[in-house]
């Protein structure tokens, strides 16, 4: 019996280590900015205009998938500084998953927590993240805002990359949800919990948005990562996922979003907020948003205000 338990945990740790090397390596080992030009190389003829992001979209997806799944073979010794903490943290959470999830399953009235968690979780749903990416793209096209257009395209690319990877891992791992079998968290048991798709989805889009706008507007970076963190936590408090699944999903999303941005971002946009210096965040089409909360009425929400 002890040998069987040890074997199961060994498989779990192997899974998380592969995930950590795969998706983190896709960010750092495949970073195009680290490539140095060959000083011996002869000048190349003037190239014709490169295809647009729209024209390269499908090709970029295929390239991304190749980079992501082959990333473990590109790991360098310097990558240990981020692989080791992720692998150790995930292994600890795997070992304590049943205990931490069991705390949420104890008898009591959990309706308020579950309702709030469900509402916050909608921020990481496919229809929400896809709508955000689509909104950025449409506004960018209609207002000739190059940064907004790029943000929408890269967010959608990251979401599709993330969707492919997450579905593949869910199908391969088949881990049960925390509400099944007293939160045993068995792998290869017909489940679809590992990793958290909501967490990976919202982190992939948030990372692209934060990378595009966060350099000059720290509040955007804070809001994007804050929302991603809230959605990730809500997947645990809503009893949808174990903490280990939330961590791994978040790491996958962040890694894919960062890789997509660093591979495709147009550096010429860094000096302005978009074409002709037009800022998406100052557009009348985009409302100002801020959270609202009433302790007396036990209500919360998000207020939106347009400048007309």
N, C-alpha and C positions, 0 to 999 in steps of 0.2 A: 504493500500500500504506500509506504514512504517513497519507494522507488518511483511509483507512478506519479505521485504528487511532484516529486523533484523533476521528473521528465516533463510534466506539463508546464512548470514554471520556467524550465530551460527553454522550451519552445516560445513562451511568451517573451522572454528577454531577447531571444534571437530575433523575433519579429520586430520589436521596438528598435533594436540596434540597426537592423536593415533600413527601417524607416528613417531613423535619424541620419544615417549616412546618405541615403538616397536623396532626400529632399533638401537637406542643408547643403549638400555638395552641389546641388543644382544652382545654388545661389553663389557660392564662393569659388568652387573649383571651375565653374563654367563662366566666371565673370569676364566679359569681353574687355573691360577696362584694364585688366592686368596684362594683356598681351602687348608686347613691345614690337615696334617696327624694326625690321632688319636694316641696319645702316648700309649693308652691302647691296641691298636690292636696287635694281635699276628703276628709274622713273617709269611709271605706267602711263599709257595713253589716257587722254581725257575720257572718263566714262560717261555713258549716256545717263540721263536722269533715272534715278532708281525708282522702282515701283512704289506706289503709295502703301500705307499700312493696310488699307482695304484690300488692295490687290495681293498683298503678301499674307493676308490673314490665315488662310488655310495652311499655307506652307509653313508659317510660323508655328502653328499648332503642332504640326508633325515634327518640326525641329525641336520644339519644347519637350515633347514626349520622349524623343530620343535622348535628349540631355538629361531628363529627370530619371529615366529608368536605367541609364548607364552611368549615372553619377557615382555610385559606390566604387567604380573602377578608376575614378579620378581623384580619390581622396589623398590628401597630402598630410605630412606629419604635423604641419601647422594647424590643420583643421581639428585636431584633438581638443583644442581649447573651447570649442563649442559643441563638438560631438559628445564628449565625455559628460558634461553637465546635463545635456538633454537625455542621454541614455541612462544615466544614474537616476535622474529625477523621474523618468518614466518607469524605470524598474521599481523604484520605491512606491510609486502610485499603483502600479500593478499589484504589488504585494499587499497594499492596504485597501484596494478597491472594494472588497467585500465589506470591510468594516465601515468605511466612509459612506458607502451607498446604503448600508444597513441602518445607519443613523437616521436617514431620511424616510425609511420605511417603518420606523417605530410607530405604534398606535398613537393617534391624535388627529386633530382637525388641521389638515394641511391644505385646505381649499384655497386660502388666500395666497399662500406661497406658490402653489401650483398655477394659479391664475396669472399672477404677476410674471412668473417664469415663462409661461406660455406666450404672454403678450410680448415680452422682451425677445423671445426666441424668434418671433416673426421677422426681426431685423436681419436674421441670417438665412431666411428662407430663400429658395431659388427665385421666386417671383419678385422678392424685394431687391436682392442684389442685382438681378438682371435689369430691373426697372431703373435702378440708380445708374448702372452703366449705360443703359439706353438713353437716359435723360441727359447725361453728360455729352454723349455723342450727338444727339439731335440738337442740343443747344449750341454745341461747337460748330456744327454744320450750318445752322441757320444764322448764327451771329458771326461766322468766320473767326471763331476763337480756336486757334490751333491747339492750345493746351487742353481745352475742354474736349475737343475732338479726340486728341491722343489719349486722354484719360479714359474716355468712354471705350475706345477700341482696346486699349491695354487691359482695362478692367474686365471686359468681356472675354478677352483672350485668356486671362488668368482664371476666370470662372470656368471656362470650358476645360482648360488644362486640369484644374482642380477637380471638376466633376468626373473626368475620365479616371484620374488617379484614385479618387475616393471610392467610386463604384467598384473599381478593380480590387481595392483592398477590402472593402466590405464583403465582396463575393468570395475572396480568398480566405478571409479570417472567420466569417460567419459567427461572430461573437454575440452572445445573448444580451438583451437589455437588462438594466438593473432590476426591473420589476419582474423578471422571470426567475423562477427557481431560487427564491430568497437571495437574489443578488449574487449568485454563484459566479457569473461572468465567464462561463465556459466558452472557449473558442471551438470552432469547427462543429457547432451545434445547431446550425440552421438560422442563426441570428443575423442581424445587419447593423450592429451598433458600432463597430470599430472601423475607422475612427469617426469622430463627430463631423458629419457633413455640414451642419450649420456653422460650426466653429471654423472649419477650413474655408468655407465659402465666404463668410464675412471678413475673415482675415486676409484673404487674397485680394478682395476688392478694396478693403481699407488700406492695405499696404501700398497699392498703386496710387490711390487718392492722396495718402499722406506723403508719398514720395514726390508727387507732382506739385502739391501746394504747400506742404509742411515746411519747406525751407524758408520761405518768406512769411508764412502765416502759421506760427506754432499752434495757434488755437485749432486750426484745421487738423493738424497731426494729432493733437490731444483728443479732439472730438472723434476722429476716425478710429483711433486705437481704443478710445474709451468705449465706444459702441461695440467694437469687436470683443473687448474684454467682458462687457456686460452680457452679450449674447452667449459667449462661451460659458460663463458662470451659470447663466440661466439654464443651459442644457444639463448641468449637473443638478441644480436645485429643483428643476422640473422633473427629475428622475428619468430623464431620457438617455443619459450617458454617465459612465463612470468618469472620475477625474482623469484617469490616464487617457481615456479617449478624447477628452476635451483638450488636454495638453498636446497630444500628438496631432489632433486635427488643427489646432491653432498653429503649430509649428509647420505643418504642411502648407497651410494657407499663406502664412507669412513668407515661407521660402519660395513658393511659386510666384506670389505677387512681386517679391523683390527681384527674382530672376527675370520675370517678364519685363519689368520696368527697366532694369539695368541693361537688358539686351536690346530693347527697342526704342528707348527714350531718345528724342531728338535734342541734343545739347544746345542747339540754337535757341530753344525756348527758355533757357535758364535765365536769360537777361530780362525777360518780360513775362507778363502773366498770360500772354497769348498773342495772337496776331494783332499788330498795331497797338500793342500795349493794353488791349481790352481785357479786363478781368472778369472771369465768369462769376466770381464771388460778389462783384459789384453790379451785376446785371439785374435789371428790374424783373427778369423772368425767374430769378432765384430768390426765394423769401429768406428773411432772417429767421432763425429758429432758436428756441431756448426752452429748456425743460420747465415744467410747472408742477407743483406738488402742494396739496392741501392736507395737513395733518388732521384737521377737524373733520373734513369730509372723507378722509381715507381715499383720496383720488390722486392720480398722477397723469401726466400726459406731456405732449410736445406742442408748444405754441408756434405759429408761423405768421410772419408779418411781411407784407410786400411794400416796397417803396414806390409810390406812383407819382 
